[in-house]
């Protein structure tokens, strides 16, 4: 007679991972501060709001990112964003086009 507990635990783990993935994807496209579409061929997301800050991710033309805060950086050149995959960073505003969150 086999023990059903490992099977139940495995199924439960897969269910939890699936729910977390769906929740992450949904939050990337819904933002109370709005969304932007990437206009550059490839755009580096930075750890901080300046050009020499380390790169934390890269987004491609057409990708939609969610704005994380109400305002962009003090001078308005950088905006805090979150990707569909959950990566958070700062994007150069001249490569962002405001779009509706879908």
C-alpha positions in Angstrom: 0.0 0.0 0.0 1.5 3.3 -1.0 1.4 6.5 1.0 -0.9 9.2 -0.6 0.7 12.1 1.3 3.6 12.8 -1.1 1.2 12.9 -4.0 -1.2 15.3 -2.2 1.7 17.5 -1.2 3.0 17.6 -4.8 -0.4 18.5 -6.2 -0.8 21.2 -3.5 2.6 22.7 -4.3 1.9 22.9 -8.0 -1.4 24.6 -7.2 0.2 27.2 -5.0 2.9 27.9 -7.6 0.3 28.3 -10.3 -1.8 30.7 -8.2 1.3 32.8 -7.4 2.2 33.0 -11.1 -1.3 34.2 -12.1 -1.3 36.8 -9.3 2.1 38.2 -10.3 1.0 38.5 -14.0 -2.3 40.2 -13.0 -0.6 42.8 -10.8 1.9 43.7 -13.6 -0.9 44.8 -15.9 -3.1 46.6 -13.3 -1.7 49.7 -11.7 -3.4 52.6 -9.9 -0.7 54.8 -11.4 -1.0 53.7 -15.0 1.0 51.7 -17.6 3.6 52.4 -20.2 4.5 50.7 -23.5 8.2 50.4 -24.3 9.1 52.3 -27.5 12.9 51.4 -27.7 14.1 48.2 -29.3 15.4 47.1 -25.9 15.4 49.1 -22.7 17.5 48.5 -19.6 15.7 48.7 -16.3 18.0 50.2 -13.7 18.3 49.6 -9.9 18.2 53.4 -9.3 17.1 56.4 -11.3 20.3 57.2 -13.1 22.1 55.9 -16.2 25.1 54.4 -14.4 23.0 52.3 -12.0 23.2 48.5 -12.3 20.8 46.9 -14.8 18.2 44.7 -13.1 16.3 43.6 -16.3 15.6 44.4 -20.0 12.3 45.0 -21.7 11.6 45.0 -25.4 9.6 47.2 -27.8 5.9 46.7 -27.3 6.1 45.4 -23.8 3.8 47.0 -21.3 5.0 47.8 -17.8 3.1 49.1 -14.8 4.1 52.4 -13.1 4.9 51.7 -9.4 4.5 55.2 -8.0 2.4 58.2 -8.6 5.3 60.4 -9.7 8.5 59.8 -11.7 11.9 60.9 -10.4 12.3 64.5 -9.2 13.4 65.8 -12.6 11.0 63.4 -14.4 13.5 61.6 -16.5 13.1 58.2 -14.8 9.9 56.3 -13.9 9.7 53.4 -11.4 8.1 50.4 -13.2 7.2 46.7 -12.8 7.3 44.1 -15.6 4.8 41.3 -16.3 7.3 39.0 -14.7 7.6 41.0 -11.5 10.9 42.7 -12.1 11.0 46.2 -10.6 13.3 48.9 -11.7 13.6 52.4 -13.2 13.1 53.1 -16.9 14.1 56.2 -18.9 10.9 58.1 -19.5 11.8 59.1 -23.1 11.3 55.5 -24.1 7.9 55.1 -22.5 4.5 55.8 -24.0 1.5 56.1 -21.7 -1.1 53.4 -22.5 -4.2 52.0 -20.7 -3.6 49.0 -18.5 -5.2 45.9 -20.0 
